[in-house]
Amino acid sequence: MTASEWLVEGLRERGVRWIATLCGHGLDPLYHAAKKGGLRLVDTRNEQTASYIAETCGRLTGQPGVVAVSSGVAHANAMTGVVDAHFDGAPMLLISGAGDFPTSGMGHFQDVDQVALAAPVTKFARAIDCPERTLEILDTAWKSACSAPPGPVHLSFPLDVQVAEVAAERMVRLVDDGSSAAAVGSDIDGVASALAAAERPLVVAGSGAHYAGEGEALLAFCEEFAIPVVVPIWDRGPVDRVSDVFLGVIGAASGGPRLLADADVIVMAGAVADYRVGFLQRGAVSGEASVVRLDRGWGSLAGGYRARQGKSHAQWLGEANRRKGAFRAKVEAAAARQASRGLHAIDVLEALRESLIDDAVLALDGGSIGQWAHQLLCDRYPGHWLTCGRSGVVGWGLGGAMGARLVYPDRPVILLSGDGAFTFAPAEIECAVRQRLPFVAIVADDQAWGITRTGHEAKFGEAISSSLGPLDFVKMAEAFGARGVKAVTPDAIRQAVSTGLASREVTVIHVPIVGGNPQVGP
């Protein structure tokens, strides 16, 4: 067998059923091996989208999604999804073709140090430089992608290595003696003591809690003792059901209810101390507040908390919910003022809410419509919903919807996007149609980069390079073989979503809306 065939065998051994890709001669041997080995190749028109598909798989399943691209600029294009996975701690594997290894650095076709480009944003990056070590190197990369905290990895695969024949007895495998196992212990006793002394505790539940499978145990503990829970915007959702303790997202452009600044004990649960929590610096949090961390072990916390006479915080939770209600009322009032000029994002969200049955997958692209959705739609934050991620990237949505369909063949998949984000890679509609990856996309069209334009108007009195021209998204969809529908009333949106989901076709719903963002302050 060739090294390419061994690599395909190694991927299949790990349950990989498909590879997202854009073809190029740097991948020819691997392509041939994939076809022979029964791995589905999901091809795109842009390497960026292929990498988004793989990254989406990692975020939904906790197992690495795989993307394979050719060399040079193809590798650079695919790095967008890798960077997104880096921000979110999503496991994924980028395989990039390359010229023959002996001429690396001498100027062969598309000669660039791909490992060096990937290294700063991956957990593991190297070239498969020895055919006999193909599976050992894959073993190491895969283990790194899945170990806590998870993240993206990269393998460059030179052409001469791809075609090299390797007998089974010469193929090396990783021997795991357990000595490199990641430490996942948590100071449960310390967290129990801190919480037991608290008057106004707050749990910030991030992507790490989701990937660790701690979401339900965390929620159950907080419900038992009436402790508010928030999620940093764009993190993976650990709240799979409606709960009184879930107070929504923090770190959105529009602010949120005042909770972080008044909490006296903040528990970071798989969350990062970044800009969304004010870097946990004075001003964003009280100077007297204690900050502790508990990523794992929430199921064991209750006993230690009770032993320390930990109490219920029903009064604080009630106040937190009152603040949440007041903040939401401000957002809705801002929407009502803007909606007097025409169909508004809030109309789109209210129509969409009725279609979000429990198993529906909602993909939220970056941009203005996503900010409205986080403030008005997220009464829960299910693990099977996806946002553009902590990077805040726009244009992720089409790849994200295709990836969600590959992971969940039978669930409803709905993409909510804006006109700017949706047009990053509209030709991928054709790929989704051709490969029978149906979803319903709602395009909220305000003919602008909405957040930027609103900010410019507030700062400068005018929009600067942030307005967009009109597009006919119905004709665009039809040109790529999809169904196109224009909806100009809430009822029409509801009907179009329902019909689109029932049709099992790629459906694009064009919804012209008035501009505006929910920037109402804390």
HELIX and SHEET records of a PDB file:
HELIX    1   1 ALA A    3  GLU A   13  1                                  11    
HELIX    2   2 HIS A   25  LEU A   27  5                                   3    
HELIX    3   3 ASP A   28  GLY A   37  1                                  10    
HELIX    4   4 GLU A   47  THR A   61  1                                  15    
HELIX    5   5 VAL A   73  ASP A   88  1                                  16    
HELIX    6   6 PHE A  101  THR A  103  5                                   3    
HELIX    7   7 GLN A  114  ALA A  118  1                                   5    
HELIX    8   8 ALA A  119  VAL A  121  5                                   3    
HELIX    9   9 PRO A  131  ARG A  133  5                                   3    
HELIX   10  10 THR A  134  CYS A  146  1                                  13    
HELIX   11  11 LEU A  159  GLN A  162  1                                   4    
HELIX   12  12 ALA A  168  ARG A  170  5                                   3    
HELIX   13  13 ILE A  188  ALA A  196  1                                   9    
HELIX   14  14 SER A  207  TYR A  211  1                                   5    
HELIX   15  15 GLY A  215  GLU A  224  1                                  10    
HELIX   16  16 LEU A  260  ASP A  262  5                                   3    
HELIX   17  17 TYR A  275  LEU A  280  5                                   6    
HELIX   18  18 TRP A  298  SER A  300  5                                   3    
HELIX   19  19 LEU A  301  ALA A  307  1                                   7    
HELIX   20  20 ALA A  314  ALA A  339  1                                  26    
HELIX   21  21 ALA A  345  ARG A  353  1                                   9    
HELIX   22  22 SER A  368  LEU A  376  1                                   9    
HELIX   23  23 GLY A  397  VAL A  407  1                                  11    
HELIX   24  24 ASP A  419  PHE A  422  1                                   4    
HELIX   25  25 GLU A  428  ARG A  434  1                                   7    
HELIX   26  26 GLY A  450  PHE A  460  1                                  11    
HELIX   27  27 PHE A  473  ALA A  479  1                                   7    
HELIX   28  28 PRO A  490  SER A  503  1                                  14    
SHEET    1   A 6 ARG A  40  ASP A  43  0                                        
SHEET    2   A 6 TRP A  18  THR A  21  1                                        
SHEET    3   A 6 GLY A  65  VAL A  69  1                                        
SHEET    4   A 6 MET A  92  ALA A  98  1                                        
SHEET    5   A 6 PRO A 152  PRO A 158  1                                        
SHEET    6   A 6 PHE A 124  ALA A 127  1                                        
SHEET    1   B 5 PHE A 246  ILE A 250  0                                        
SHEET    2   B 5 VAL A 229  PRO A 232  1                                        
SHEET    3   B 5 PRO A 201  ALA A 205  1                                        
SHEET    4   B 5 VAL A 265  ALA A 269  1                                        
SHEET    5   B 5 SER A 290  ARG A 293  1                                        
SHEET    1   C 6 LEU A 386  THR A 387  0                                        
SHEET    2   C 6 VAL A 361  LEU A 364  1                                        
SHEET    3   C 6 VAL A 413  GLY A 418  1                                        
SHEET    4   C 6 VAL A 440  ASP A 445  1                                        
SHEET    5   C 6 THR A 507  PRO A 512  1                                        
SHEET    6   C 6 ARG A 483  LYS A 486  1                                        
END                                                                             
